[in-house]
Amino acid sequence: MAHRSMEPAARRALLEGQRDQIISFLMVLTAVALFVAPWVVGRPDTAKDAHHNELAVGMVVFFVALARFRWHPGRASDLVIMAAGAWLIGSPWLLALQNTVIFDGAHVFDVAAGTVLIVLSAISLLLARAARRLERGGDR
């Protein structure tokens, strides 16, 4: 593999760049999808609770992901994004238990967006772990 011949510092910089830029950008795109989904999908007016939930989670993800561009992301930002994804996956059923009106399409979209957020934050955590290993000099 070509990356094995790279210096450890160069490999670490590449991992951090992927984590900081690419993953943060994908998180921003997911947040934008949460903002515009109700208008694109054309949800009925009875799905306001699902829309408000998606807007709230989308705002959290958007601002945390934007902060990742400016400041070096720590584990906290990944855990916040992971928690937001977990909430998105469970929220259609949790809100439905409270007699809240939720459109059936919200279940599918929320589970898909939540899964994307959890996968992105898990990849970011794994890249951070790999970068820390390279920093310590362990190339295991």
SULMO-V697236 format. One line per field, one symbol per residue. phi: phi as a letter, one per 20 degrees, with the letter a starting at -180 (. if undefined). A space follows every 50 residues. Layout:
phi: ???
//
This chain:
phi: .fffeffgffffffffffffeffffffffffffffegfeffmffffefff fffffffffffgfffffffedffefffffffffffffffefgeffffele fcfgffgffffffffgffffffffffffffffffffnede
//
